[in-house]
């Protein structure tokens, strides 16, 4: 009969450690040793079993007990397997009289075993294995010992179930973390894991004084692969690229995929910058070789940006940002190359960021204004219209050029608001200049692709014209061919809405960029504005003069009006007049000027017509 105090002590041990994180094998090893201490047996063993699998854990209080546990598994019979199968205890007081397990009994008797008492380990309907008690002398266990043994088995089962749940939870957490830190397509580290490793590298660099580098790899023309072959091929290509990049890196380098076709490499403990240059060259060569995929042969290149950590003195996010900047510098040089970051360009980027923030406050601070440049009738020199031009007087930088201002406005999302503001300024100014001969004066306003594609753009124009009491036919909206390239179907819808409104539409800078005669046929354009580049060369370049003449003839054939931009000399004016150009604008007539300065020029002269000083004859 077991000592009640010893049994209570064993149960207390298991109760105290129920919520601990002991490994399952340690639990089993401790269990069998303590059972031998409190029960009249010579050895004890435990085998954990799962359906359809071999035993997962085996513990034994002695070498002989371990052998008996293994023997039952090898033979496929024995009290342990029977208790697991039935869920009931199995008592064999004398193996010599046991006929249920003949093979096991014969082998066990040879090795000195006399009796076995087995208790199932289960929790509800879930069976986990069995606890085996071994005796070297025959004889039964009394009821108290049997009851104590079953109690120990039940407590052990609950403990093991809890331990298994913790182990599965840890495994699940590990798998979840692994998934959250790796790219699902390529299996490479993702941005989160890369930044962790980069931060560790920078910290090590600060302590040791060693140098690290980040290489930002972007595939050139990857979008074209997706567009031409589909995203399935694009994904297959990304996987192949990841494999090639892995093959050309050093063993300690970290390769990650940030997003899309962007890969990034962390190189630590660098001796010289030349090492990184060689790695970048290997990357370029590896990506540049043709990819033979499952259904297509694809050729691409890569642009690689490089940034160094110095001696561990830069923050990790700036290092990645610098490598990104260097990558774009490589792309601007044509791609298919590597580039070490030009910090001067990074500084320019920071300046543009500050300028963008300032632009948000510019309208409220009264820093935006409009200037106007006259458009003259080529035949008689009268002022037929004016073009409104946006200006930004920055309080510290001075005048910000349109080439900088417009992209900033588009990037910041302010272009629609600012474009509406220009129209609201220009329409009242036009009213002030209309009188007598210039009652039909037109007002031209530039429209960017971002503006035109904004929701309800035509409705916004209609609202401004209504508020300012402006006839739509006297307003010309000028746009470049980029409008049609961005989204031609959407552009056609919006332009037709504007035509229904009654405004005039002009195609600006014709002859450059994405020029296509199809635009003139497909879209409801009223005016073609010839780019200044052709006008400047007309006097000395026969090809430019021929192009201008051809554009004028084509436009007139299509019923369109032609305006020449950039007219700077009397000779250019005369040539354009001889070629049949309808209107001109440029420095020869007047430079862009504030509305107040234009007031004085908009007075009738030269036979009652409004003529600019350059065209007033003596």
ChimeraX attribute file (.defattr): number of C-alpha atoms within 10 A of each C-alpha:
attribute: neighborCount
match mode: 1-to-1
recipient: residues
	/A:1	13
	/A:2	18
	/A:3	14
	/A:4	12
	/A:5	10
	/A:6	15
	/A:7	20
	/A:8	11
	/A:9	14
	/A:10	17
	/A:11	15
	/A:12	12
	/A:13	11
	/A:14	19
	/A:15	14
	/A:16	9
	/A:17	12
	/A:18	17
	/A:19	12
	/A:20	13
	/A:21	11
	/A:22	12
	/A:23	13
	/A:24	16
	/A:25	14
	/A:26	10
	/A:27	17
	/A:28	23
	/A:29	17
	/A:30	14
	/A:31	23
	/A:32	23
	/A:33	17
	/A:34	17
	/A:35	25
	/A:36	17
	/A:37	16
	/A:38	21
	/A:39	22
	/A:40	17
	/A:41	19
	/A:42	18
	/A:43	24
	/A:44	30
	/A:45	30
	/A:46	28
	/A:47	26
	/A:48	21
	/A:49	19
	/A:50	13
	/A:51	9
	/A:52	6
	/A:53	7
	/A:54	10
	/A:55	15
	/A:56	11
	/A:57	13
	/A:58	17
	/A:59	23
	/A:60	24
	/A:61	21
	/A:62	14
	/A:63	10
	/A:64	19
	/A:65	23
	/A:66	18
	/A:67	14
	/A:68	23
	/A:69	24
	/A:70	16
	/A:71	17
	/A:72	21
	/A:73	16
	/A:74	10
	/A:75	12
	/A:76	14
	/A:77	17
	/A:78	22
	/A:79	26
	/A:80	29
	/A:81	21
	/A:82	21
	/A:83	23
	/A:84	25
	/A:85	13
	/A:86	11
	/A:87	19
	/A:88	15
	/A:89	21
	/A:90	20
	/A:91	18
	/A:92	22
	/A:93	19
	/A:94	19
	/A:95	21
	/A:96	15
	/A:97	10
	/A:98	14
	/A:99	10
	/A:100	14
	/A:101	16
	/A:102	15
	/A:103	15
	/A:104	22
	/A:105	26
	/A:106	14
	/A:107	15
	/A:108	19
	/A:109	15
	/A:110	9
	/A:111	13
	/A:112	12
	/A:113	23
	/A:114	20
	/A:115	25
	/A:116	27
	/A:117	23
	/A:118	29
	/A:119	28
	/A:120	29
	/A:121	31
	/A:122	22
	/A:123	14
	/A:124	6
	/A:125	7
	/A:126	12
	/A:127	20
	/A:128	20
	/A:129	29
	/A:130	28
	/A:131	32
	/A:132	28
	/A:133	25
	/A:134	24
	/A:135	23
	/A:136	16
	/A:137	14
	/A:138	16
	/A:139	14
	/A:140	16
	/A:141	21
	/A:142	11
	/A:143	10
	/A:144	13
	/A:145	18
	/A:146	20
	/A:147	13
	/A:148	19
	/A:149	25
	/A:150	18
	/A:151	15
	/A:152	23
	/A:153	24
	/A:154	18
	/A:155	19
	/A:156	22
	/A:157	23
	/A:158	17
	/A:159	21
	/A:160	23
	/A:161	18
	/A:162	17
	/A:163	20
	/A:164	14
	/A:165	12
	/A:166	17
	/A:167	15
	/A:168	12
	/A:169	12
	/A:170	12
	/A:171	12
	/A:172	12
	/A:173	12
	/A:174	12
	/A:175	12
	/A:176	11
	/A:177	11
	/A:178	14
	/A:179	14
	/A:180	15
	/A:181	18
	/A:182	20
	/A:183	18
	/A:184	12
	/A:185	12
	/A:186	18
	/A:187	15
	/A:188	22
	/A:189	23
	/A:190	22
	/A:191	19
	/A:192	14
	/A:193	19
	/A:194	22
	/A:195	17
	/A:196	12
	/A:197	16
	/A:198	25
	/A:199	17
	/A:200	13
	/A:201	23
	/A:202	26
	/A:203	17
	/A:204	18
	/A:205	21
	/A:206	17
	/A:207	11
	/A:208	12
	/A:209	15
	/A:210	18
	/A:211	23
	/A:212	25
	/A:213	24
	/A:214	27
	/A:215	32
	/A:216	31
	/A:217	26
	/A:218	24
	/A:219	23
	/A:220	18
	/A:221	14
	/A:222	19
	/A:223	15
	/A:224	12
	/A:225	17
	/A:226	15
	/A:227	11
	/A:228	11
	/A:229	14
	/A:230	12
	/A:231	13
	/A:232	10
	/A:233	19
	/A:234	21
	/A:235	16
	/A:236	15
	/A:237	25
	/A:238	21
	/A:239	15
	/A:240	17
	/A:241	20
	/A:242	19
	/A:243	14
	/A:244	17
	/A:245	21
	/A:246	18
	/A:247	13
	/A:248	15
	/A:249	18
	/A:250	11
	/A:251	9
	/A:252	10
	/A:253	12
	/A:254	20
	/A:255	21
	/A:256	26
	/A:257	25
	/A:258	20
	/A:259	11
	/A:260	13
	/A:261	19
	/A:262	15
	/A:263	23
	/A:264	26
	/A:265	24
	/A:266	21
	/A:267	23
	/A:268	22
	/A:269	16
	/A:270	14
	/A:271	11
	/A:272	9
	/A:273	14
	/A:274	10
	/A:275	12
	/A:276	22
	/A:277	16
	/A:278	11
	/A:279	18
	/A:280	26
	/A:281	15
	/A:282	17
	/A:283	26
	/A:284	22
	/A:285	16
	/A:286	19
	/A:287	21
	/A:288	16
	/A:289	13
	/A:290	12
	/A:291	17
	/A:292	12
	/A:293	12
	/A:294	9
	/A:295	8
	/A:296	11
	/A:297	10
	/A:298	16
	/A:299	16
	/A:300	18
	/A:301	21
	/A:302	28
	/A:303	28
	/A:304	31
	/A:305	28
	/A:306	29
	/A:307	26
	/A:308	22
	/A:309	23
	/A:310	16
	/A:311	16
	/A:312	20
	/A:313	13
	/A:314	16
	/A:315	13
	/A:316	21
	/A:317	11
	/A:318	12
	/A:319	24
	/A:320	25
	/A:321	16
	/A:322	25
	/A:323	26
	/A:324	24
	/A:325	24
	/A:326	27
	/A:327	27
	/A:328	19
	/A:329	23
	/A:330	23
	/A:331	21
	/A:332	10
	/A:333	12
	/A:334	11
	/A:335	20
	/A:336	19
	/A:337	20
	/A:338	25
	/A:339	24
	/A:340	21
	/A:341	23
	/A:342	15
	/A:343	13
	/A:344	9
	/A:345	14
	/A:346	16
	/A:347	11
	/A:348	11
	/A:349	13
	/A:350	12
	/A:351	12
	/A:352	14
	/A:353	14
	/A:354	11
	/A:355	17
	/A:356	19
	/A:357	13
	/A:358	13
	/A:359	21
	/A:360	14
	/A:361	11
	/A:362	16
	/A:363	15
	/A:364	9
	/A:365	10
	/A:366	10
	/A:367	15
	/A:368	18
	/A:369	17
	/A:370	19
	/A:371	20
	/A:372	25
	/A:373	22
	/A:374	28
	/A:375	26
	/A:376	24
	/A:377	19
	/A:378	22
	/A:379	16
	/A:380	12
	/A:381	20
	/A:382	24
	/A:383	26
	/A:384	21
	/A:385	24
	/A:386	23
	/A:387	23
	/A:388	27
	/A:389	19
	/A:390	20
	/A:391	18
	/A:392	20
	/A:393	15
	/A:394	15
	/A:395	11
	/A:396	6
	/A:397	9
	/A:398	9
	/A:399	14
	/A:400	14
	/A:401	12
	/A:402	14
	/A:403	8
	/A:404	11
	/A:405	19
	/A:406	18
	/A:407	15
	/A:408	19
	/A:409	20
	/A:410	16
	/A:411	12
	/A:412	14
	/A:413	14
	/A:414	17
	/A:415	22
	/A:416	20
	/A:417	12
	/A:418	18
	/A:419	20
	/A:420	19
	/A:421	17
	/A:422	20
	/A:423	24
	/A:424	17
	/A:425	16
	/A:426	24
	/A:427	24
	/A:428	15
	/A:429	18
	/A:430	22
	/A:431	15
	/A:432	11
	/A:433	18
	/A:434	15
	/A:435	13
	/A:436	11
	/A:437	15
	/A:438	19
	/A:439	13
	/A:440	15
	/A:441	18
	/A:442	23
	/A:443	26
	/A:444	25
	/A:445	23
	/A:446	19
	/A:447	21
	/A:448	19
	/A:449	19
	/A:450	18
	/A:451	22
	/A:452	19
	/A:453	18
	/A:454	13
	/A:455	11
	/A:456	13
	/A:457	18
	/A:458	20
	/A:459	14
	/A:460	14
	/A:461	19
	/A:462	17
	/A:463	14
	/A:464	17
	/A:465	19
	/A:466	12
	/A:467	11
	/A:468	15
	/A:469	12
	/A:470	16
	/A:471	15
	/A:472	20
	/A:473	15
	/A:474	18
	/A:475	24
	/A:476	23
	/A:477	21
	/A:478	21
	/A:479	22
	/A:480	21
	/A:481	20
	/A:482	15
	/A:483	20
	/A:484	19
	/A:485	14
	/A:486	13
	/A:487	12
	/A:488	16
	/A:489	10
	/A:490	13
	/A:491	18
	/A:492	16
	/A:493	12
	/A:494	20
	/A:495	20
	/A:496	15
	/A:497	16
	/A:498	21
	/A:499	17
	/A:500	11
	/A:501	16
	/A:502	16
	/A:503	22
	/A:504	22
	/A:505	23
	/A:506	26
	/A:507	22
	/A:508	22
	/A:509	21
	/A:510	22
	/A:511	20
	/A:512	15
	/A:513	10
	/A:514	13
	/A:515	16
	/A:516	13
	/A:517	13
	/A:518	8
	/A:519	16
	/A:520	18
	/A:521	10
	/A:522	10
	/A:523	17
	/A:524	16
	/A:525	21
	/A:526	19
	/A:527	23
	/A:528	24
	/A:529	24
	/A:530	25
	/A:531	18
	/A:532	20
	/A:533	14
	/A:534	23
	/A:535	23
	/A:536	18
	/A:537	14
	/A:538	20
	/A:539	14
	/A:540	9
	/A:541	12
	/A:542	11
	/A:543	12
	/A:544	17
	/A:545	20
	/A:546	14
	/A:547	16
	/A:548	22
	/A:549	18
	/A:550	13
	/A:551	20
	/A:552	25
	/A:553	17
	/A:554	15
	/A:555	19
	/A:556	17
	/A:557	10
	/A:558	13
	/A:559	12
	/A:560	17
	/A:561	18
	/A:562	24
	/A:563	23
	/A:564	28
	/A:565	22
	/A:566	19
	/A:567	20
	/A:568	18
	/A:569	14
	/A:570	13
	/A:571	12
	/A:572	20
	/A:573	24
	/A:574	13
	/A:575	16
	/A:576	25
	/A:577	17
	/A:578	12
	/A:579	16
	/A:580	15
	/A:581	26
	/A:582	19
	/A:583	25
	/A:584	28
	/A:585	27
	/A:586	20
	/A:587	14
	/A:588	18
	/A:589	25
	/A:590	19
	/A:591	13
	/A:592	19
	/A:593	15
	/A:594	15
	/A:595	20
	/A:596	11
	/A:597	12
	/A:598	19
	/A:599	12
	/A:600	10
	/A:601	17
	/A:602	19
	/A:603	17
	/A:604	18
	/A:605	14
	/A:606	14
	/A:607	8
	/A:608	11
	/A:609	18
	/A:610	22
	/A:611	24
	/A:612	21
	/A:613	13
	/A:614	11
	/A:615	16
	/A:616	14
	/A:617	7
	/A:618	4
